[in-house]
Amino acid sequence: MPPSTQNPAPRHVMSENAPPEQSQSQDRDHESFTIPLLSHQQSINSTSQLAIVGANLCPIESLDYEIAENDFFKQDWRTRGKIQVFQYIFMKWLLCFLIGGIVSLVGFCNNLTVENIAGVKFVITSNMMLARRYGMAFLVFSLSNLVLTLFSAIITAFIAPAAAGSGIPEVKAYLNGVDAPGIFSLRTLIVKIVGSISAVSSSLLVGKAGPMVHTGACIASLLGQGGSRRYGLTWKWLRFFKNDRDRRDLVTCGSAAGIAAAFRAPVGGVLFALEEMASWWRSALLWRAFFTTAVVAIILRALIDVCLSGKCGLFGKGGLIMFDVYSANVSYHIADVPPVLVLGVVGGILGSLYNFLLVKVLRVYNLINEKGIAYKILLACTISIFTSCLLFGLPWLASCQPCPSDAPEACPTIGRSGNYKKFQCAPGHYNDLASLIFNTNDDAIRNLFSKNTDSEFQHSTMLLFFITCFFLSIVSYGIVAPAGLFVPVIVTGASYGRFVGMLLGSHTNLNQGLYAVLGAASFLGGSMRMTVSLCVIILELTNNLLLLPLIMMVLLVSKTVADAFNGNIYDLIMKAKGFPYLEGHAEPYMRQLTVGDVVSGPLQLCHGIEKVGNIVHILKTTRHHGFPVIDEPPHSEYPILYGLILRAHLIAMLKKRAFLCTPVRIGVDAFRHFSADDFAKKGLGNVDKIEDIELTDEEMEMFLDLHPFTDASPYTVVETMSLAKALILFRQVGLRHLLVMPKISNRAPVVGILTRHDFMPEHILGLHPLLTRSRWKRLRFQLPRLLKIF
């Protein structure tokens, strides 16, 4: 029988082949930037079919975190003994250990390489400055930065465009159920590591924490799928995790390990994964994530002890060493609270402005990047040259200061790091702006956080450094290279916090280094909108538990103020890139709609025993990934829904050619033709395609019994259920398909299928534009018309 097309259902595939729909949404909340960067290329609802992954526009699909419990799956689990079950559990913990070990080694090598490359660059430049060869010093400094940036941009643009940016929005979307091509491939992993080292070493104001999160997720994903089959790097003993659910848990642990390796903050890494990354969480995952980050912390501690003995070249005090601002005599009184509250308010305002400008710059960069790879690389080189000119030129505007007699270290500093950079100054003097700007990001943070240096910096120096960092971090993020936001935001916030501390002077009990820490916390809270995880990360970074109450207060105030203007930076970037992220709450208008109001057709159905030719026709003419299976007379008394079968399972059955000459049920004989590996989730880039299967005319007339391979217990909802309830069920369970059943029994057994696309606001409001005014409105201050036009 040919497939039925009489019942409506949604277009439930996220592919470029899916037909676009017209959105008539009249009220676009500017804070969420619902018009994605790619909106001018498609009419609308491009957010649920295409997205910008890294630096390229790619088709995206959904992940299915719910396991298909068909007869074959049940039989496979019944045949497993205690040894296999123990092996499965043991492998989960072993992979967590491997993730922690590998991520810690990668994080250590990243920092070691960055410190040595940047160290050699600054030593050579400083030596030329001492010889008063200023022109040659600038040439060496700018050319080395340009070469490093060019190298990072070239390998990213040509080898792995998915490695561009921080990677946190892509990983967060994956953990929400969005599968973007290439984000966890071996090629992306290598380019992310090498490109991040090169970009950070090139003095661009970019961080390594975001790329480390993506790196940890890549390592976890590759281990979970047993390696990379494309490059022949596979290990059969690792291939235990054959579904999206297990791999999702590993990727969550990998993202936690990334933060732990970047900041030496194991507890902060777990909380970051819980608060910011994961859409699903449970106690078992908490244990494994904690174990993973503990492994990272132990291995990093051992490696750093080796470096402290002087065996790591120019590693020195940079990289993974904590910004130790501990002070046993920190005391603050009620009079110190109002300035700290003001710090939080200003941090919230600046953080929301930072987010607003960053997304605007990303839009401009996207227009440039669309012109081709040459323009992407040219943009990166332009930013590099501009940055080098600022970093080398601005210190000339600062006046030289005499070295203090009680300086805690050598003054002036000759070499790559230190609080008192000599730059162009005479002997016995130092350039305070060069100590911040002509330095690595880690050393700049260390100088800002330093204690007993209240008289080191001038007011004009700190203000100029803050303005430079604020805008350089914005323009540096969108280039085609791995680039994080954590460290630039910390540098920018610390500079403005220290500036506030300088203004208060003797009117406060806190030293300027502590104000720098609070300023970094306020700017992080205003931009990233996390509270618990940021609080713990800062405490682990600074080794100062006495600041806990003030840091908590600053984060709460800055987040509250910033939420009055826009959303957090990663959500804004994710939405601007077009990822169909499902929020944890339902919009009010969803309670006014039923699931039957949003499904659309046509629906492709399969029968329990289907002709091979019909299956091939369905697979070739649609891009759907799930098909309802129905039984009709004579196989049942009346038409009933038997279950749901996946596209991948149909293709696996066609490849095996276990066909029947007559339309009869095969029963348990089906288990002899297939193994569990035939239906396991394929790794990246290994998806079987219907076009690769060649069948004869005789085979096309044969039959397949779909019953043993159909999920007979799919999640279903009645067509009169409110869309809000369906969304909560869909998101919390982690579904890819949700079947809609008819209210009246004498109709077709299935009305349609709900997918992620059907819950997107653009799709719903496109079908029902009059509900636009019912959208959820947070208390937001609207920006002036002039800024909206910009």
Disulfide bonds with the S-S distance in Angstrom:
Cys307-Cys312 1.86
Cys400-Cys425 1.97
Cys403-Cys411 2.04
